[in-house]
């Protein structure tokens, strides 16, 4: 069988991977072997110091490491969070530099299946709205702010009822790197995160609207600046940062934008350690909603880079964020964000220990390592004819079967696309469709191929 090598950026290297190739000849390095297992943090640092990317042997790596086994103090802490009922978690919110006290408590008032049908149509509608915003900005036409607010409010209402439906759709459409699509996804991330923090609904509306509008100034930037954001000269960087002013100028001309939204847009590129722009604010000088907007925008950038090979998978992205506590972002804010999205966010393609391939549909509040998943490929990697919607936590609690996640894959792997997933979920949640099986413990127990 041919060796399956996977190209990854050096920042994604972790202990247990088998490095089979480098971005340069082995003879130019001080490594004694042409291929080795990454055993220590020192191995990672040596590779990262000389390589931008490496190649890993997928099969050898899977013998040593799964998505649930990464030897680091970070993951140990995050796993403690992930396996704790999120309703019992309590982070400090009373200190001056911490987060404010919870303003309200949201409960899911709609099932995923019900909200998915609503969210799916809303996603199409707000995608058109976001596209129109940038079209108007590019042509210099007035932006229909009322339409933006209506769309934002409708999305907020959906996310408040059940955040997983919209987050799921957001992940499915992640490969679209158009600026308006990025703004839409960050808007949805911000609503879900603010909901998790217990912020009042008007603040969710302001965040959503601000993030839909915050990048319209980029329409005035040269295309080469947008396509090379990570490799700009100092002069180009200064030009690029003008997108904030361009956005504010466009909104000022309209003269109807609430100040709360203007403030979020103006300061969402500021950073906790003062490294942001345009005002170089530090710490609490940055309003909380602007900090939230900055964090979710950054998460979108690192998980959906314009160059797909440079994107971080969800687990590595969470680890990267954790390393930035009290640097670019407030420590408490990062910890809360990680808690809200989980190690494996809704919409992630995962492999079970049964070798079946699934997509995460809904988080489980009691244990984020055991979410609800939709099976899309059988243990031979072939498309399924019967769609199974499985609650891994319920299975673990009520049977002697012990399903778990052992690997994650980029969106698009195994030929899985948005249309297939959407149709599969619709069928799996449609009680009148005979070609589906929603999880029922007694009815499906003897049909599952999950290993004990």
C-alpha positions as CSV (number, residue, x, y, z in Angstrom):
1,X,0.0,0.0,0.0
2,X,1.3,3.4,-0.9
3,X,2.5,5.7,1.9
4,X,0.0,8.5,2.5
5,X,1.9,11.7,3.3
6,X,0.2,14.9,4.4
7,X,1.7,18.3,4.1
8,X,1.2,20.5,7.3
9,X,2.6,23.8,8.4
10,X,5.3,23.6,11.0
11,X,3.0,25.3,13.6
12,X,0.8,22.2,13.5
13,X,3.5,19.7,14.4
14,X,2.8,17.8,17.6
15,X,4.4,15.0,19.6
16,X,3.6,11.6,18.1
17,X,3.7,12.6,14.5
18,X,6.0,10.7,12.1
19,X,7.9,13.3,9.9
20,X,8.6,11.7,6.6
21,X,9.8,14.8,4.7
22,X,10.8,18.4,5.0
23,X,10.5,21.5,2.9
24,X,14.2,21.2,2.2
25,X,16.7,18.4,1.6
26,X,17.5,16.3,4.7
27,X,21.3,16.8,4.1
28,X,20.9,20.6,4.7
29,X,19.7,19.8,8.3
30,X,21.4,18.3,11.4
31,X,18.8,15.5,11.6
32,X,20.5,12.1,11.5
33,X,17.6,10.1,10.2
34,X,15.5,10.8,7.1
35,X,12.2,10.3,8.9
36,X,11.4,10.1,12.6
37,X,8.8,10.3,15.3
38,X,8.5,13.6,17.0
39,X,9.2,12.7,20.6
40,X,9.8,15.9,22.5
41,X,9.0,19.6,22.5
42,X,12.7,20.1,21.5
43,X,12.0,18.1,18.3
44,X,9.1,20.4,17.5
45,X,11.1,23.6,18.1
46,X,14.0,22.3,15.9
47,X,11.6,21.6,13.1
48,X,9.8,24.9,13.4
49,X,13.1,26.8,13.5
50,X,14.1,25.5,10.0
51,X,10.9,24.6,8.2
52,X,7.8,26.4,7.2
53,X,6.1,23.0,6.5
54,X,6.8,19.3,6.8
55,X,5.3,16.0,5.5
56,X,3.9,13.4,7.9
57,X,3.3,9.8,7.3
58,X,-0.4,9.5,8.1
59,X,-0.6,5.8,9.0
60,X,2.5,5.8,11.2
61,X,1.3,9.0,12.9
62,X,-2.1,7.4,13.6
63,X,-0.3,4.5,15.4
64,X,1.1,6.9,17.9
65,X,-1.4,9.7,18.1
66,X,-5.1,10.4,17.7
67,X,-6.9,13.7,18.2
68,X,-7.6,12.7,21.8
69,X,-4.0,12.1,22.6
70,X,-1.7,15.1,22.5
71,X,0.9,15.2,25.2
72,X,0.7,18.8,26.5
73,X,-0.3,20.5,29.7
74,X,-2.6,22.6,27.6
75,X,-4.8,19.7,26.4
76,X,-4.9,18.2,29.8
77,X,-6.5,21.5,31.1
78,X,-8.8,21.9,28.2
79,X,-9.9,18.2,28.4
80,X,-10.9,18.9,32.0
81,X,-13.1,21.7,30.7
82,X,-14.4,19.5,27.9
83,X,-15.4,16.6,30.1
84,X,-17.1,18.9,32.7
85,X,-20.7,19.9,32.4
86,X,-20.4,23.4,31.0
87,X,-23.3,24.4,33.2
88,X,-21.1,23.8,36.2
89,X,-18.1,25.8,35.0
90,X,-17.4,29.0,36.8
91,X,-14.7,31.5,35.7
92,X,-13.8,34.6,37.6
93,X,-15.9,37.6,36.5
94,X,-15.6,39.9,39.4
95,X,-12.0,41.2,39.1
96,X,-11.3,44.5,37.4
97,X,-9.3,42.8,34.7
98,X,-11.6,39.8,34.3
99,X,-14.9,39.4,32.6
100,X,-18.1,41.1,33.8
101,X,-20.7,39.2,35.7
102,X,-23.3,37.2,33.6
103,X,-26.1,39.5,32.6
104,X,-28.5,36.7,31.7
105,X,-28.7,32.9,31.3
106,X,-29.8,31.4,27.9
107,X,-31.4,28.0,27.5
108,X,-31.9,26.1,24.3
109,X,-35.5,26.5,23.5
110,X,-35.4,24.7,20.1
111,X,-34.1,21.3,19.1
112,X,-31.2,21.2,16.6
113,X,-33.4,19.5,14.0
114,X,-36.0,22.3,14.2
115,X,-33.6,25.2,14.4
116,X,-31.5,23.7,11.5
117,X,-34.4,24.2,9.1
118,X,-34.8,27.8,10.1
119,X,-31.0,28.5,10.3
120,X,-30.4,27.0,6.8
121,X,-32.8,29.5,5.2
122,X,-31.5,32.4,7.3
123,X,-27.9,31.5,6.4
124,X,-28.8,31.9,2.7
125,X,-30.6,35.2,3.3
126,X,-27.8,36.7,5.4
127,X,-25.2,35.5,2.9
128,X,-27.0,37.6,0.2
129,X,-27.1,40.5,2.6
130,X,-23.4,40.3,3.4
131,X,-22.6,40.0,-0.3
132,X,-24.7,43.1,-1.0
133,X,-23.0,45.1,1.7
134,X,-19.6,44.6,0.0
135,X,-21.0,45.1,-3.4
136,X,-22.4,48.5,-2.3
137,X,-19.2,49.4,-0.5
138,X,-17.1,48.6,-3.6
139,X,-19.3,50.7,-5.8
140,X,-19.6,53.6,-3.3
141,X,-23.4,53.1,-3.0
142,X,-25.2,53.6,0.3
143,X,-25.4,50.5,2.5
144,X,-28.9,49.5,3.5
145,X,-28.3,49.6,7.3
146,X,-31.9,48.6,8.1
147,X,-31.5,45.5,6.0
148,X,-28.3,44.6,7.8
149,X,-29.9,45.1,11.2
150,X,-32.9,43.0,10.3
151,X,-30.7,40.1,9.1
152,X,-28.4,40.4,12.2
153,X,-31.4,40.3,14.5
154,X,-32.9,37.3,12.8
155,X,-29.5,35.4,13.2
156,X,-29.2,36.5,16.8
157,X,-32.7,35.1,17.5
158,X,-31.8,31.8,16.0
159,X,-28.5,31.5,17.8
160,X,-30.2,32.4,21.1
161,X,-32.7,29.5,20.6
162,X,-30.0,27.0,19.7
163,X,-26.4,28.1,18.7
164,X,-25.3,24.8,17.2
165,X,-27.4,25.0,14.1
166,X,-25.8,28.2,12.8
167,X,-22.3,27.2,14.0
168,X,-22.7,24.0,12.1
169,X,-23.6,25.9,8.9
170,X,-20.7,28.3,9.5
171,X,-18.2,25.4,9.6
172,X,-19.6,23.8,6.5
173,X,-19.1,27.0,4.5
174,X,-15.7,27.7,5.9
175,X,-13.8,27.1,2.7
176,X,-15.2,30.3,1.2
177,X,-12.5,32.9,1.7
178,X,-14.3,35.9,0.3
179,X,-14.2,38.9,2.6
180,X,-18.0,39.1,3.0
181,X,-18.1,35.4,3.9
182,X,-15.5,35.9,6.6
183,X,-17.5,38.7,8.0
184,X,-20.6,36.6,8.1
185,X,-18.8,33.7,9.9
186,X,-17.2,36.0,12.5
187,X,-20.6,37.6,13.1
188,X,-22.0,34.2,13.9
189,X,-19.0,33.2,16.1
190,X,-19.5,36.4,18.0
191,X,-23.2,35.8,18.7
192,X,-22.6,32.3,20.0
193,X,-19.7,33.4,22.1
194,X,-21.6,36.4,23.6
195,X,-24.5,34.1,24.3
196,X,-22.2,31.8,26.2
197,X,-20.9,34.7,28.2
198,X,-24.5,35.6,29.1
199,X,-24.5,39.1,27.6
200,X,-27.8,40.7,27.0
201,X,-29.5,40.4,23.6
202,X,-29.0,44.1,22.5
203,X,-25.2,43.5,22.8
204,X,-25.5,40.4,20.7
205,X,-27.3,42.4,18.1
206,X,-24.6,45.1,18.2
207,X,-21.8,42.5,17.8
208,X,-23.5,40.8,15.0
209,X,-24.2,44.0,13.0
210,X,-20.7,45.4,13.7
211,X,-18.9,42.3,12.4
212,X,-21.1,42.2,9.3
213,X,-19.9,45.8,8.6
214,X,-16.4,45.9,10.0
215,X,-14.5,44.8,6.8
216,X,-16.3,46.9,4.2
217,X,-13.4,49.3,4.2
218,X,-11.2,46.5,2.7
219,X,-13.1,47.0,-0.6
220,X,-10.9,50.1,-1.0
221,X,-7.7,48.3,-0.5
222,X,-5.5,47.0,-3.5
223,X,-6.2,43.3,-4.1
224,X,-2.5,42.5,-3.6
225,X,-2.7,43.6,0.0
226,X,-5.7,41.4,0.7
227,X,-4.0,38.4,-1.0
228,X,-0.7,38.8,0.9
229,X,-1.8,39.9,4.4
230,X,0.9,37.8,6.1
231,X,3.8,39.0,4.0
232,X,3.5,42.8,3.9
233,X,6.3,45.4,4.1
234,X,6.0,48.0,6.9
235,X,4.7,50.5,4.4
236,X,2.2,48.0,3.0
237,X,1.1,47.2,6.6
238,X,0.4,50.8,7.3
239,X,-1.7,51.0,4.1
240,X,-3.5,47.8,5.0
241,X,-4.5,49.1,8.4
242,X,-6.4,52.0,6.9
243,X,-9.3,49.6,6.2
244,X,-10.6,50.5,9.7
245,X,-10.7,54.2,8.8
246,X,-12.2,53.4,5.4
247,X,-15.0,51.5,7.1
248,X,-15.7,54.3,9.6
249,X,-15.7,56.9,6.8
250,X,-18.3,54.9,4.8
251,X,-20.5,54.6,7.9
252,X,-20.1,58.2,8.8
253,X,-21.4,59.3,5.4
254,X,-24.6,57.4,6.1
255,X,-24.8,59.0,9.6
256,X,-27.3,56.5,11.1
257,X,-25.0,53.9,12.7
258,X,-25.3,53.6,16.5
259,X,-22.2,54.6,18.5
260,X,-22.0,51.2,20.1
261,X,-21.5,49.6,16.7
262,X,-19.0,52.3,15.6
263,X,-16.9,51.6,18.8
264,X,-16.7,47.8,18.1
265,X,-15.7,48.4,14.5
266,X,-13.1,51.1,15.4
267,X,-11.4,49.0,18.1
268,X,-11.8,45.4,17.0
269,X,-8.2,45.3,15.7
270,X,-6.7,46.4,19.0
271,X,-4.9,43.8,21.0
272,X,-4.6,43.2,24.8
273,X,-0.8,43.7,24.8
274,X,-1.0,46.9,22.8
275,X,0.2,45.3,19.5
276,X,-3.0,46.1,17.7
277,X,-4.2,49.2,15.7
278,X,-5.2,51.9,15.1
279,X,-4.8,53.4,18.6
280,X,-2.4,50.8,20.3
281,X,-4.8,50.4,23.3
282,X,-3.8,48.1,26.1
283,X,-5.9,45.7,28.3
284,X,-9.1,47.2,29.7
285,X,-8.7,50.2,27.5
286,X,-10.3,48.0,24.9
287,X,-14.1,47.6,25.5
288,X,-15.3,44.0,26.0
289,X,-17.4,43.8,22.8
290,X,-14.4,45.0,20.8
291,X,-12.2,42.4,22.5
292,X,-14.8,39.7,21.6
293,X,-14.9,40.9,18.0
294,X,-11.1,40.8,17.8
295,X,-10.9,37.3,19.2
296,X,-13.5,35.7,16.9
297,X,-12.0,37.5,13.9
298,X,-8.6,36.1,14.7
299,X,-10.0,32.6,15.2
300,X,-11.6,32.8,11.8
301,X,-8.3,33.9,10.2
302,X,-6.2,31.1,11.7
303,X,-8.7,28.3,11.0
304,X,-9.6,29.5,7.5
305,X,-6.5,31.1,6.0
306,X,-6.6,32.3,2.4
307,X,-3.9,29.6,1.8
308,X,-5.6,26.5,3.0
309,X,-2.4,24.7,3.8
310,X,-1.7,27.4,6.4
311,X,-5.0,26.9,8.2
312,X,-4.9,25.5,11.7
313,X,-7.2,22.5,12.5
314,X,-9.6,23.2,15.4
315,X,-7.5,21.4,18.0
316,X,-4.3,23.2,17.0
317,X,-6.1,26.5,16.8
318,X,-7.4,26.1,20.3
319,X,-3.9,25.3,21.5
320,X,-2.5,28.3,19.7
321,X,-5.1,30.6,21.3
322,X,-4.3,29.2,24.7
323,X,-0.7,30.2,24.2
324,X,-1.7,33.8,23.6
325,X,-3.4,34.4,27.0
326,X,-2.8,37.9,28.2
327,X,-0.7,38.6,25.1
328,X,-3.0,39.5,22.2
329,X,-6.1,38.6,24.1
330,X,-7.3,38.5,27.7
331,X,-6.7,35.2,29.4
332,X,-10.2,34.8,30.8
333,X,-11.7,35.6,27.4
334,X,-9.7,33.0,25.7
335,X,-10.6,30.3,28.3
336,X,-14.3,31.1,27.9
337,X,-14.1,31.0,24.1
338,X,-12.4,27.6,24.2
339,X,-15.1,26.4,26.6
340,X,-17.8,27.7,24.3
341,X,-16.6,26.1,21.0
342,X,-15.1,22.9,22.5
343,X,-11.9,21.1,21.3
344,X,-13.9,19.8,18.3
345,X,-16.3,22.5,17.1
346,X,-19.6,21.8,15.5
347,X,-19.1,21.0,11.8
348,X,-15.8,19.2,12.3
349,X,-15.2,16.0,10.3
350,X,-14.1,13.3,12.6
351,X,-13.2,9.6,12.7
352,X,-14.7,7.3,15.3
353,X,-12.9,4.3,16.8
354,X,-15.3,2.2,14.6
355,X,-13.4,3.7,11.7
356,X,-16.6,5.4,10.5
357,X,-16.4,9.0,9.4
358,X,-18.9,11.5,10.8
359,X,-19.5,15.2,11.1
360,X,-20.2,16.8,14.5
361,X,-23.7,18.1,14.6
362,X,-24.2,19.3,18.2
363,X,-22.1,19.7,21.3
364,X,-23.0,17.9,24.5
365,X,-23.1,20.2,27.5
366,X,-22.1,17.3,29.9
367,X,-19.0,16.2,27.9
368,X,-17.7,18.0,24.8
369,X,-15.6,15.0,23.8
370,X,-18.8,13.0,23.2
371,X,-20.9,15.1,20.9
372,X,-23.8,14.2,18.6
373,X,-22.6,13.2,15.2
374,X,-23.9,12.3,11.8
375,X,-22.3,9.2,10.2
376,X,-21.4,9.9,6.5
377,X,-18.9,7.2,5.6
378,X,-18.8,3.6,6.7
379,X,-15.7,1.8,8.1
380,X,-14.5,1.3,4.5
381,X,-14.8,5.0,3.8
382,X,-17.7,4.5,1.5
383,X,-20.8,6.8,1.5
384,X,-23.5,5.4,3.8
385,X,-27.0,4.5,2.5
386,X,-28.6,4.9,5.9
387,X,-27.8,8.2,7.8
388,X,-27.3,7.6,11.5
389,X,-27.5,10.5,13.9
390,X,-25.7,9.3,17.1
391,X,-25.5,10.9,20.5
392,X,-22.1,9.5,21.7
393,X,-22.7,10.6,25.3
394,X,-26.0,8.8,25.5
395,X,-24.5,5.7,24.0
396,X,-21.7,5.8,26.6
397,X,-24.1,6.3,29.4
398,X,-26.6,3.6,28.5
399,X,-24.7,0.8,26.9
400,X,-21.4,-1.0,27.2
401,X,-20.3,0.5,23.8
402,X,-17.6,3.1,24.1
403,X,-17.4,5.3,21.0
404,X,-14.8,8.0,20.9
405,X,-13.2,10.4,18.4
406,X,-9.8,9.4,17.2
407,X,-9.0,11.8,14.4
408,X,-10.1,15.0,12.7
409,X,-10.0,15.9,9.0
410,X,-10.2,19.1,7.0
411,X,-13.5,20.0,5.4
412,X,-13.9,18.4,2.0
413,X,-12.0,15.2,3.0
414,X,-13.5,11.9,1.6
415,X,-15.4,14.0,-0.9
416,X,-17.8,15.2,1.7
417,X,-19.4,18.5,0.7
418,X,-22.0,21.0,1.9
419,X,-24.8,19.5,-0.1
420,X,-24.3,16.0,1.0
421,X,-24.1,16.9,4.7
422,X,-27.1,19.2,4.5
423,X,-29.2,16.5,2.7
424,X,-27.9,13.8,5.1
425,X,-28.9,15.8,8.2
426,X,-32.3,16.7,6.7
427,X,-32.9,13.0,6.1
428,X,-31.6,11.9,9.5
429,X,-33.9,14.3,11.3
430,X,-36.9,13.6,9.1
431,X,-39.1,11.0,10.9
432,X,-41.0,10.4,7.7
433,X,-37.9,9.4,5.7
434,X,-37.3,5.7,5.7
435,X,-33.7,6.1,4.6
436,X,-32.5,7.4,8.0
437,X,-32.0,6.3,11.5
438,X,-32.0,8.9,14.3
439,X,-30.4,7.5,17.4
440,X,-32.6,5.1,19.4
441,X,-30.7,3.0,22.0
442,X,-32.7,-0.2,21.8
443,X,-33.4,-0.1,18.1
444,X,-29.8,0.6,17.0
445,X,-27.6,-1.1,19.6
446,X,-27.3,-4.3,17.6
447,X,-26.7,-2.4,14.3
448,X,-23.8,-0.2,15.4
449,X,-20.3,-1.2,14.3
450,X,-18.7,0.7,17.2
451,X,-16.0,-1.2,19.0
452,X,-16.2,-1.7,22.7
